[in-house]
Each structure stands twice: as structure tokens, then as C-alpha cells.
Amino acid sequence: MLWYCRFSWHADTTREQVARRVLQQHDAGANHPEHIKGWYNLAGGGAGFLLVEKDRPQDLTAFLQPYMDLMDFDVHAVYPLDYKEQINELRQIAQVGLPA
């Protein structure tokens, strides 16, 4: 399952704290970069999101917990869509509402 994990640093969190924690978790083998499908920061810093692949929500929680003293997370399960398939499906849905 793919998870959208938006993060926002706490007001008192510093760049150095985040750097140390990420490296600490990485060096301990806890980040599992093979499960991180995307890592994005928002312009301006202090926020962004991860796309993380985990089978169970409990595993995702275990992955995020070491960072929760530094940042808040807003997590949602997501799934990919094929653009062309969605356009075709939307055309069918739109046709249902049209008068004959």
C-alpha cells in the first residue's frame, strides 16, 4: 500500500536536528530507502511529503514515530491512476447525466 505522508516541522525544530535524526535512522538501517518512493520538500523549507510503501499501517507508524518529536505528520492511503483510463471513465460518467 502506498501512503502520502505530509510533514511539517514543529516551530522549534532546527535543520540540524532533522539532519541528525535522518542520519541516525539511516545509519541504524531503520529508514528502509527501498520503501520511500518519493521524498519532496516544499519551497521555503520546514515542510514536505513522503510517498512510502508499506503493507500495514502499523509498519508505517513504526517508520514515522522516531521523527514525531521533530515534526507532525498528516497521513493518507493513496493509489495511482492511469490518466487515459480516468478520462475514459469520466466520459462514461458524464454521458450518464446527459439527456437523451
N, C-alpha and C positions, 0 to 999 in steps of 0.2 A: 504494500500500500504506500502511496506517495502522500507526504504531509507537507503543507505550506506552513512554515514556522516564522512568523514575523517577530522580530525582536526590536526592542527599544531599550537603550541603556538607561539605568537609573540616573537621576540628576547628579549624584556624587561619584559615578563611575568614571574612571580615567582610562585613557588609551593604554597606558602601561599595565593596568590591572587586567584589561581584556587580553592584551598580548601575552602576559604571563600565564593566564588561565588557559588560553588556547594552546600554548606551547606545552604546558603541564599535562593537559589532557591528551595532546598529540603524542608526547614522549611516553606516556603511560599506555599508549595503544587504545585509548578509550574513544577517540573521535571516529574511528572507522570511516576514513575518507571514501571508501567504496560505496557507502550508503548516502553520502552527500552528493546529490545530483545537480545541485546548483547553490551558489553562495553569492548573494548580492548585497551591496551596501547602498543606501540611499545617498544621494548627493547631499553634502553638508555633514555627514557622519552621525554616529550615535544611534543609528537605526538601519534596518535592512531586513532581509529574509533568507531563509534556507529552504531548499527543497530536499527533503530527507526521505529515503526509502526504508521503511521498517514494516515488518509483518504485523506486529502487535503494538497497540498504543502504550502498553507497559514498557516496551523496549524504547520507544520514542521518549517517554517520560524519563527513563533512566539516562538517556543520552543528554537531555536538556538540563536535568537537575543540577549538575555541577556548575552551571552558569547562572542559576536563578538568583544568586545574591548580587549579581552584577547587572542583570537585565531582566525585563519582563518579556514573556512570550505570548503570542496570540496564535493558536494552532488550529488548523483546519485540514481535514482529509480532502484531497483533490484527485482528479483523474483527467487524463489528456483527452482532447477532442481532435478529430480529423476535420480540418476546415471544410473541405469539399463535401464530406458526408453531412456535416452540420447544415451547410447551405441547402443541400437536397432535402434534408429532413424539415428544415424551416419552410421551404417552398411547399411541401406537402401540408404542413400545419397551417400555413397561410391560406392555402386553397380551401381548406375545410370551412373557414369562416366567410368565404365569398358567396354571394347569392348566385344561384344557377341561372 
